[in-house]
Structures are given as C-alpha cells and as structure tokens.
Amino acid sequence: MNLNDDAILWSFLHFYHMDKANACMHCSPVKFSPLTFRLYEILLAGWVGEELGEMSEVGAHVDTYELDMGR
C-alpha cells in the first residue's frame, strides 16, 4: 500500500466505526453508509492479501438492503 491507499484505509475505518457507533446509539442493526461501501469497493480493488475483518463485514452487507442516499 502506498500513502494514498493508507488514507483511503483510514477513511474507510473511520466511517466503518462511525456507522457501527450510530447503530449502537439507536439500538439497531448496523446499516453501512454509501460512503463506507464506496471506500470498501476502492480498497477491495487494490487489496493484496487477506481482507481485514472490517472489510469482510462490510462485504457481507453488500446488496442486502437499500442504501440510504440521504446519509
């Protein structure tokens, strides 16, 4: 990974954890934001090796619910 990829990874992790925290605040199952999904797709396209656990979790949510584009 280069420096730009690191920034994308940090951004992905920020929004991943923000989505998880918001779900906890509302006592509801997590629904990842469109931004989290987009960052996941960008990371996945250039990822080498085993995915991070956070990436696997977001990947498991792809196409399982309608995205809230207002987020």
C-alpha positions, 0 to 999 in steps of 0.5 A: 500500500502506498500513502494514498491507499493508507488514507483511503484505509483510514477513511474507510475505518473511520466511517466503518466505526462511525456507522457501527457507533450510530447503530449502537446509539439507536439500538439497531442493526448496523446499516453501512453508509454509501460512503463506507461501501464506496471506500470498501469497493476502492480498497477491495480493488487494490487489496493484496492479501487477506481482507481485514475483518472490517472489510469482510463485514462490510462485504457481507452487507453488500446488496442486502438492503437499500442504501440510504442516499440521504446519509 
